[in-house]
Amino acid sequence: MSQQVLARKWRPTKFEQLIGQEHVRRALAHALDTGRLHHAYLFSGTRGVGKTTIARILARCLNCEEGVSSTACGECSNCVAISENRLVDLIEVDAASRTKVDDTRELLENVSYAPSQGRYKVYLIDEVHMLTTHSFNALLKTLEEPPEHVVFLLATTDPQKLLPTVLSRCLQFHLRDLSPDLIESHLEHVLAEEHISFESDALWHLAKAGRGSVRDAMTLLDQAISHGQGSITTGNVIEMLGTQGVSEIPMLLSSIAKGNAVDALQRIEELSRETPDWMALVSSMQSVLHQVAVDQINCRGISHLSPDEQRAVRELSSQMSPEFLQLAYQFCLNGYRDLPLASDARSAFEMLVLRMISFRPARAGEYISEAESSRSMPDAESTSDPEPVPQISATADTQDVEALIPSSITNNLVESGSIRDPDITVESIPKQHVTEAVESVIFEAQVAAEVSTPNIKPLVSDLSFELSPQVMADSARSDEGYETDDVEDNVVTHRLGLTFAPEAWIFESQLLDLHGMTASLVAQTILVSATPDEVILATNSRTEGLLNDMHRRRVAEAFELQLGRLPRIVVETRDELAETPEEYRLRLKEERLAHAKHQFAEDPFVSALTERFDATVREESIEPRDGGTHV
């Protein structure tokens, strides 16, 4: 056959030509140059990563007529004979076809004889894990104490199947899977030398399809050259690999992130016309979600992608929250497992997409109106008139809420230190927040008052009140959501009128439009100052390191909603900090728990039970309840 396949034509013949595997090349080169040779080497790794190739290079270095070194000449008779597979002293054995003990004994009969041409007699046993136990036992003694002129080179894809007695007699080198970047650069070099035109995106698809194996990638390259009639194009490669529609995955995920089920199903309809491999689409979806998650943590983590792919990933990164990313990725894992069990692959893929949309977390203030529901189902005919939505007034005064809290509770809060600044009153708290958080504020006030005066009777009776109609109206309105002019996103973007005073940061930090990890990190900071141009926060060094560019951008956008301008976020590092919102929350939780345990121990019914039945109370099982009482 005149034509030689690329995998064999471009097989490395020197250590300098190896692709990757630097840890193996460095160790073997040093051993050859210093003469610290071992009598048995074991090379393990997946298919096509260079096990047999490295063994051949090592055999060439051992038998080169110029001497033992890491740089064989490649021109002497022994080097040429090894390249042409005709050196008598290089015995290659396929253990997969010679598994019997008689074959092994026959092989070892000539071990004691000196080499006829070269310096060493090299036994290269490929797929050595296929030998039977009896064959291994016949090999053990010779493997442990071979003659000085014998070197064993063993190669396997499954080292776990080898006997421990064999592993202990060999120097083992594990060859790693190669990254797509290395494979792509090698394919580009080969095509440049072969004078074949190509597209970079096409080589990226081939490198990924190789799954860490250079030989597999080279075989696919040969096939792509034939399929493309002498040139490598992205369209031909995608068609050859059966990965049609993979480039549409970012747009499909964008529709999922927006919750647009109609658009998502329309895209799946367009994908189905190309008869794609649905399993490959789910796998590609997993890959894109992983890239988005990496970009949200470190924008440099996707530098290996093409510019178009980086742009698509960054757009998805701004649309999808970290929580939804993890949920969608888990759905993909389950979908990849369940897809072969479905009667129709497309239906299973559509259900996977609809499942993601159904469990997509709603954004802050987002709600689905009846108008949107009717738009998402244009063919549906309404059989009844829509129920009228009552118009509720939302003009609650701060005095209505302030009147609900007894003055004794406010005084106790100031005296006990729960409120550090007596000048902070209910009037300084924004009215919108008061109507939404009135119940939690009153409850915290009750807890702090009771903790500060443990010897008095509970103040539950003091808090027997009813909310005014205006406050209840505002609370009902907050439950239904606020309508804004931004019909597309339905996101609440109103100002709360926050003071951004450092002493009020404990309360006002919870009112910013922040969620997830960003909100958690901000809760571990204190506010130094806040202006429309610059916001200065202070925290410890650990939290400062976690506040990367993505989190700072979100914090700046949250302040922009309140200040009217996008400020610059400055984070200072301090060894000592005042009480942060997170520390305040934990302190209040501990105080509630301590009060709950005290109230439980003082309960007469509990005391009667413990005395009558000689019982003990497991305090670790006591937890405060969310409500008017603590036990």
C-alpha positions in Angstrom: 0.0 0.0 0.0 1.6 3.2 -1.1 -0.4 5.5 1.1 0.6 5.4 4.8 -2.0 6.5 7.4 -1.2 9.7 9.3 -1.1 8.0 12.7 1.9 5.8 11.5 3.5 8.4 9.3 3.8 10.9 12.1 4.6 8.5 14.9 7.4 10.0 17.1 10.8 8.4 16.8 12.6 10.6 19.4 11.7 11.9 22.8 11.8 15.5 21.5 8.9 14.6 19.2 6.6 13.4 22.0 3.3 15.2 22.5 2.8 15.8 26.2 3.9 13.1 28.7 6.6 15.4 29.9 6.9 13.5 33.2 7.7 10.3 31.4 10.1 11.9 28.9 12.1 13.7 31.7 12.5 10.5 33.8 13.5 8.2 31.0 15.9 10.8 29.5 17.7 11.3 32.8 17.9 7.5 33.4 19.4 7.0 29.9 21.9 9.9 30.2 23.1 8.8 33.7 23.1 5.1 33.1 20.5 4.4 35.9 18.6 1.8 33.9 16.0 -0.6 35.3 15.4 -4.1 33.9 11.6 -3.8 33.6 9.4 -0.8 32.7 5.5 -0.8 32.8 3.7 1.9 30.7 0.0 2.3 31.5 -2.7 4.6 30.1 -5.6 4.7 27.7 -5.4 3.8 24.0 -3.4 6.0 21.7 -1.4 8.1 24.3 2.0 6.7 23.4 2.7 3.6 25.4 4.1 1.5 22.6 5.7 4.5 20.9 7.7 5.4 24.1 8.7 1.7 24.4 10.1 1.7 20.8 11.9 5.0 21.4 13.5 3.5 24.6 14.5 0.4 22.7 16.1 2.5 20.0 18.0 4.5 22.6 19.3 1.3 24.3 20.5 -0.2 21.0 21.8 2.8 19.1 25.3 2.2 17.8 26.4 5.7 18.9 25.9 4.6 22.6 23.2 4.6 25.2 21.7 8.1 25.5 18.3 9.9 25.4 19.1 11.1 21.8 19.4 8.2 19.4 20.9 9.0 16.1 18.1 7.4 14.0 20.6 6.7 11.2 22.6 3.7 12.3 21.7 0.2 11.2 20.1 -0.7 14.5 17.9 2.5 14.6 16.8 1.9 11.0 16.1 -1.7 11.7 13.9 -0.8 14.7 12.0 1.8 12.6 11.4 -0.9 10.0 10.4 -3.6 12.6 13.2 -6.0 11.6 15.6 -5.9 14.5 16.1 -9.4 15.8 16.8 -8.3 19.4 13.5 -6.4 19.7 10.9 -9.1 20.4 7.4 -7.6 20.3 4.7 -9.8 21.8 0.9 -9.3 21.6 -0.2 -10.7 24.9 -3.8 -10.6 23.8 -3.2 -13.4 21.3 -0.5 -15.3 23.2 -2.1 -15.8 26.6 -1.3 -19.4 27.3 1.5 -20.5 29.7 3.2 -22.5 26.9 3.6 -19.3 24.8 5.2 -17.6 27.7 7.6 -20.5 28.4 8.6 -20.6 24.7 9.2 -16.9 24.8 11.6 -17.2 27.8 13.6 -20.1 26.5 15.9 -17.7 24.6 16.3 -15.1 27.4 19.7 -16.4 28.5 21.2 -16.0 25.0 23.1 -12.8 24.3 21.7 -10.3 21.7 22.9 -10.9 18.1 22.8 -7.3 16.8 22.1 -4.8 19.4 23.4 -4.1 22.9 20.2 -5.3 24.7 17.6 -7.9 24.0 14.3 -6.0 24.5 11.0 -7.8 25.2 8.1 -5.5 24.4 4.9 -7.2 25.7 1.8 -5.2 24.7 -1.6 -5.6 26.5 0.2 -7.5 29.2 -2.9 -7.6 31.5 -4.3 -10.2 29.1 -1.9 -12.9 30.2 -3.3 -15.7 32.4 -2.3 -16.2 36.0 -0.1 -19.2 35.0 1.6 -17.1 32.4 2.4 -14.4 35.0 3.7 -17.0 37.4 6.0 -18.4 34.6 7.3 -14.8 34.0 7.8 -13.8 37.6 11.3 -15.3 38.2 12.7 -14.0 35.0 11.1 -10.6 35.5 12.7 -10.4 38.9 16.3 -11.5 38.0 16.8 -11.2 34.3 20.2 -11.4 32.6 22.1 -8.1 32.3 21.5 -7.9 28.6 17.6 -8.2 28.9 15.1 -5.4 29.4 11.3 -5.9 29.7 9.0 -3.2 28.4 5.4 -3.9 29.4 2.4 -1.9 28.1 -1.2 -2.1 29.4 -4.5 -0.2 29.4 -5.7 -1.8 32.6 -2.9 -2.0 35.3 -5.4 -3.0 37.9 -5.6 -6.5 36.4 -1.9 -7.1 36.9 -0.7 -9.2 39.8 0.9 -7.2 42.7 4.0 -9.3 42.4 4.4 -8.1 38.8 3.8 -4.5 39.6 6.4 -4.6 42.4 9.1 -5.8 39.9 8.5 -2.9 37.4 9.0 0.8 37.2 5.5 2.1 36.4 4.8 5.2 34.3 1.2 6.3 33.8 0.6 8.2 30.6 -2.0 10.9 30.9 -4.8 11.7 28.5 -3.8 14.7 26.3 -5.7 17.9 26.4 -7.7 19.1 23.4 -5.3 22.1 23.1 -2.3 19.8 22.6 -4.0 17.6 20.2 -5.3 20.5 18.2 -1.8 22.1 17.9 -0.5 18.7 16.7 -3.2 18.3 14.1 -2.5 21.9 12.9 1.2 21.0 12.6 0.5 17.8 10.6 -1.8 19.5 8.2 0.6 22.4 7.6 3.3 19.9 6.8 0.9 17.9 4.5 -0.1 21.2 2.8 -3.8 20.6 3.5 -6.2 23.5 4.0 -8.2 23.5 7.2 -10.4 25.6 9.6 -9.4 26.0 13.2 -12.9 25.2 14.5 -12.9 22.0 12.6 -9.6 20.9 14.3 -11.1 21.8 17.7 -14.0 19.4 17.0 -11.6 16.6 16.0 -9.4 17.2 19.0 -12.4 16.9 21.4 -13.7 13.8 19.6 -10.3 12.2 20.2 -11.0 12.2 23.9 -7.4 12.5 24.9 -6.0 10.0 22.4 -3.7 11.3 19.7 -4.1 8.1 17.6 -7.9 8.4 17.6 -7.6 12.1 16.6 -5.2 11.3 13.8 -7.5 8.5 12.6 -10.4 11.0 12.6 -8.2 13.5 10.7 -7.6 10.9 8.0 -11.4 10.3 7.7 -12.1 14.0 7.7 -9.6 14.6 4.8 -11.4 11.9 2.8 -14.8 13.2 3.7 -13.9 16.8 2.8 -12.2 15.8 -0.5 -8.8 17.1 0.5 -9.7 19.9 2.8 -10.9 20.2 6.4 -14.0 22.4 7.0 -16.1 22.8 10.1 -19.3 21.8 8.4 -17.9 18.6 7.0 -16.3 17.6 10.3 -19.6 18.2 12.2 -21.5 16.2 9.7 -18.9 13.4 9.8 -18.9 13.2 13.6 -22.7 13.4 13.8 -22.7 16.4 16.1 -25.1 18.6 14.1 -26.8 21.2 16.2 -24.0 21.4 18.9 -23.4 25.1 17.9 -27.1 25.8 18.7 -26.8 24.7 22.3 -25.8 28.1 23.7 -28.9 29.7 22.1 -31.1 26.9 23.5 -29.7 27.4 27.0 -30.4 31.1 26.6 -34.0 30.4 26.0 -34.0 28.1 29.0 -32.5 30.8 31.2 -35.2 33.2 30.1 -37.9 30.7 30.7 -39.1 30.9 27.2 -40.5 27.4 26.6 -42.0 28.3 23.2 -38.7 29.5 21.8 -36.9 26.5 23.2 -39.3 24.0 21.6 -39.0 25.9 18.3 -35.2 25.5 18.4 -35.5 21.8 19.1 -37.8 21.6 16.1 -35.2 23.2 14.0 -32.5 20.8 15.4 -34.6 17.8 14.6 -34.5 18.6 10.9 -30.8 17.8 10.9 -31.3 14.4 12.5 -28.8 15.0 15.3 -27.4 12.6 17.8 -29.5 13.6 20.9 -27.0 12.0 23.2 -24.3 14.2 21.8 -26.5 17.3 22.3 -27.0 16.4 26.0 -23.2 15.9 26.3 -22.6 19.2 24.6 -25.1 20.9 27.0 -23.1 19.5 29.9 -19.9 20.9 28.5 -21.4 24.4 27.9 -22.9 24.5 31.4 -19.5 23.6 32.9 -17.8 26.3 30.8 -20.4 28.9 32.1 -19.8 27.8 35.7 -16.0 28.2 35.2 -16.4 31.6 33.6 -18.5 32.8 36.6 -15.6 32.0 38.9 -12.6 32.8 36.6 -13.0 34.5 33.2 -9.6 33.2 32.1 -10.8 29.6 32.5 -12.3 29.6 29.0 -9.4 31.1 27.2 -8.9 27.9 25.3 -12.3 28.3 23.5 -12.7 30.0 20.2 -13.7 33.7 20.3 -17.3 32.9 19.2 -17.6 30.2 21.9 -16.2 32.6 24.5 -18.7 35.2 23.6 -21.6 32.8 23.8 -20.4 31.5 27.2 -20.1 35.0 28.7 -23.6 35.9 27.5 -25.0 32.8 29.3 -22.9 33.6 32.3 -24.7 36.9 32.7 -28.1 35.2 32.3 -27.8 32.1 34.5 -27.4 32.2 38.3 -24.9 29.7 39.9 -27.7 27.9 41.6 -29.6 27.3 38.3 -26.3 26.2 36.7 -25.9 23.4 39.2 -29.5 22.4 38.9 -29.4 22.3 35.1 -26.1 20.4 35.1 -27.7 17.7 37.4 -30.6 17.5 35.1 -28.2 16.9 32.1 -26.5 14.1 34.0 -29.8 12.4 34.7 -31.0 13.0 31.2 -27.8 11.5 29.7 -28.5 8.4 31.8 -32.2 8.2 31.1 -32.1 9.1 27.4 -31.4 5.5 26.2 -34.4 4.2 28.2 -36.8 6.5 26.4 -38.9 5.3 23.5 -38.2 8.4 21.5 -34.9 10.3 22.0 -36.3 13.6 20.8 -39.2 13.5 23.2 -36.8 12.7 26.1 -34.7 15.7 25.1 -37.7 18.0 25.0 -38.8 16.8 28.4 -35.3 17.5 29.7 -35.5 21.1 28.4 -39.0 21.6 29.8 -37.9 20.2 33.1 -35.1 22.8 33.3 -37.5 25.6 32.5 -40.1 24.3 35.1 -37.5 24.3 37.9 -35.8 27.5 36.9 -35.6 29.8 39.9 -37.5 33.0 39.5 -35.6 36.3 39.6 -36.2 39.0 42.2 -39.7 40.3 41.7 -40.4 38.2 38.7 -43.9 36.8 38.3 -46.0 35.3 35.5 -49.0 37.3 34.6 -52.1 36.2 32.8 -51.0 38.2 29.8 -47.7 36.3 29.5 -49.5 33.0 30.0 -51.8 33.8 27.1 -48.9 34.9 24.9 -47.0 31.7 25.7 -50.0 29.7 24.5 -51.3 31.5 21.5 -53.5 28.6 20.3 -55.3 28.2 23.6 -58.9 29.7 23.6 -60.2 31.1 26.9 -63.4 29.5 27.9 -64.1 31.9 30.8 -63.5 35.5 31.6 -60.4 36.2 33.7 -61.0 36.8 37.4 -60.7 40.5 38.1 -57.7 41.5 40.1 -58.6 43.7 43.1 -57.0 47.2 43.2 -55.4 47.6 46.6 -54.1 50.8 48.0 -50.5 50.9 49.1 -50.2 54.0 51.2 -49.0 52.8 54.6 -47.5 55.3 56.9 -44.5 54.6 59.0 -46.4 55.7 62.1 -48.8 52.7 61.6 -46.0 50.3 62.0 -44.2 52.3 64.8 -47.4 52.2 66.8 -47.5 48.5 66.6 -44.3 48.1 68.6 -44.6 48.8 72.3 -42.3 51.4 73.6 -41.0 49.0 76.3 -39.6 46.7 73.6 -37.8 49.6 71.9 -36.2 50.7 75.1 -35.1 47.2 75.9 -33.5 46.9 72.5 -31.4 50.0 73.1 -30.5 49.1 76.6 -29.5 45.5 75.7 -27.3 46.6 72.8 -29.4 44.8 70.1 -29.8 48.3 68.5 -26.4 50.0 68.7 -27.6 53.5 67.8 -30.6 54.9 69.6 -31.1 57.5 66.8 -32.1 54.7 64.4 -35.9 54.7 64.4 -38.6 53.0 62.4 -38.9 56.3 60.4 -35.4 55.8 59.1 -36.3 52.5 57.6 -37.7 52.6 54.0 -41.4 52.4 53.9 -41.4 49.6 51.2 -39.2 47.4 53.4 -41.3 48.1 56.5 -44.4 46.8 54.8 -42.6 43.6 53.6 -40.6 42.9 56.8 -42.9 44.2 59.6 -43.6 40.8 61.0 -40.0 39.7 61.2 -39.0 43.1 62.7 -41.6 42.7 65.5 -40.6 39.2 66.1 -36.9 40.1 66.5 -37.8 42.9 68.8 -39.8 40.5 71.0 -36.9 38.1 71.1 -34.4 40.7 72.1 -36.6 42.2 74.7 -37.3 38.8 76.3 -33.6 37.8 76.2 -32.6 41.1 77.8 -35.1 40.6 80.7 -35.1 36.8 81.3 -36.6 37.1 84.8 -39.9 38.7 83.7 -42.9 37.1 82.1 -43.0 36.6 78.4 -44.2 39.6 76.4 -46.4 37.7 74.1 -49.5 39.3 75.6 -48.0 42.8 74.9 -47.8 41.9 71.2 -51.4 41.0 70.8 -52.4 43.4 68.0 -53.8 43.4 64.5 -52.1 44.9 61.4 -53.8 48.0 60.1 -55.6 47.7 56.7 -53.0 49.9 55.0 -50.1 47.8 56.2 -51.9 44.6 55.2 -52.6 46.1 51.8 -48.9 46.8 51.2 -48.1 43.3 52.4 -50.6 41.7 50.0 -49.2 43.8 47.2 -45.7 42.7 47.9 -46.8 39.1 47.7 -48.3 39.6 44.3 -45.2 41.5 42.9 -44.8 44.9 41.5 -45.4 45.7 37.8 -42.7 47.7 36.1 -42.2 49.2 32.7 -39.7 46.5 31.8 -42.1 44.0 30.4 -39.4 41.7 29.1 -37.6 40.9 32.4 -40.3 41.7 35.0 -37.6 42.6 37.4 -38.3 45.0 40.3 -36.0 48.0 39.8 -37.5 50.6 42.2 -35.5 52.6 44.7 -36.0 51.9 48.4 -34.7 55.2 49.7 -31.9 53.6 51.7 -29.6 55.9 53.8 -26.5 53.8 53.4 -25.3 55.0 56.8 -22.6 52.6 58.2 -24.6 52.0 61.4 -27.6 51.0 59.4 -25.7 48.5 57.1 -26.8 45.5 59.2 -30.4 46.1 58.1 -30.0 47.8 54.7 -27.6 45.2 53.3 -30.5 42.7 53.2 -32.5 45.1 51.0 -30.1 45.1 48.1 -31.0 43.1 45.1 -28.3 40.4 45.7 -28.7 36.7 45.8 -26.7 33.5 46.3 -23.0 33.6 47.0 -22.8 37.3 46.3 -25.3 38.1 49.1 -23.5 35.8 51.4 -20.2 37.5 50.8 -21.7 41.0 51.2 -23.2 40.0 54.5 -19.6 39.4 55.8 -18.6 43.0 55.1 -19.2 46.4 56.8 -20.0 49.6 54.9 -17.4 52.4 55.3 -19.0 54.9 52.9 -21.3 55.0 50.0 -21.6 57.7 47.3 -22.9 57.6 43.7 -19.3 57.4 42.5 -17.7 55.0 45.0 -18.8 52.4 47.6 -16.1 51.4 50.1 -16.6 48.0 51.9 -14.4 46.5 54.5 -13.9 42.8 55.3 -11.3 40.2 56.2 -8.7 38.9 53.8 -10.5 35.6 53.1 -13.7 37.2 52.0 -11.8 39.8 50.0 -10.2 37.1 48.0 -13.6 35.5 47.2 -15.1 38.8 46.0 -13.9 38.5 42.4 -14.9 40.7 39.5 -18.2 39.0 38.9 -19.4 39.5 42.5 -18.2 43.1 42.5 -20.1 43.8 39.3 -23.3 42.4 40.9 -22.7 44.5 44.0 -22.2 47.6 41.8 -25.4 46.9 39.9 -27.3 46.5 43.2 -26.1 49.9 44.4 -26.9 51.5 41.0 -30.6 50.7 41.6 -30.5 52.8 44.8 -27.9 55.5 44.0 -28.9 56.1 40.4 -25.3 55.6 39.1 -23.0 52.7 38.8 -20.4 53.2 41.5 -16.9 51.8 41.8 -16.6 49.1 44.4 -13.6 49.3 46.7 -13.0 46.5 49.2 -10.6 47.1 52.1 -9.0 44.4 54.2 -9.0 44.9 57.9 -7.9 42.7 60.8 -10.6 43.9 63.1 -14.2 44.6 62.0 -17.3 45.9 63.6 -20.3 43.5 63.7 -21.2 42.4 60.2 -24.8 41.5 59.0 -23.8 37.8 59.1 -22.4 38.1 62.7 -25.6 40.0 63.7 -27.7 37.2 62.3 -25.8 34.5 64.1 -25.8 36.4 67.4 -29.6 36.9 67.2 -30.0 33.2 66.4 -27.9 32.2 69.4 -29.9 34.5 71.6 -33.2 33.0 70.3 -31.9 29.5 71.0 -30.7 30.4 74.5 -34.1 32.0 75.3 -35.9 29.0 73.9 -33.9 26.7 76.2 -34.6 28.9 79.2 -38.3 29.1 78.4 -38.5 25.3 77.9 -36.7 24.6 81.2 -39.1 27.0 83.1 -42.2 25.5 81.6 -44.3 23.8 84.4 -45.5 21.0 82.2 -41.9 20.0 81.2 -40.9 20.2 84.9 -43.7 17.9 85.8 -42.8 15.4 83.2 -39.1 15.3 84.2 -40.0 14.9 87.9 -42.7 12.2 87.4 -40.8 10.0 85.0 -37.2 10.9 86.1 -36.5 12.1 82.6 -33.9 14.4 81.2 -34.1 17.0 78.5 -31.8 16.8 75.5 -31.0 20.5 75.1 -29.4 19.9 71.6 -32.9 18.9 70.4 -34.5 22.3 71.4 -34.9 24.7 68.5 -36.8 28.0 68.5 -39.9 28.1 66.4 -40.7 30.8 63.8 -43.8 32.4 65.2 -45.1 34.2 68.2 -43.5 31.8 70.7 -40.0 30.3 71.0 -40.7 26.7 72.2 
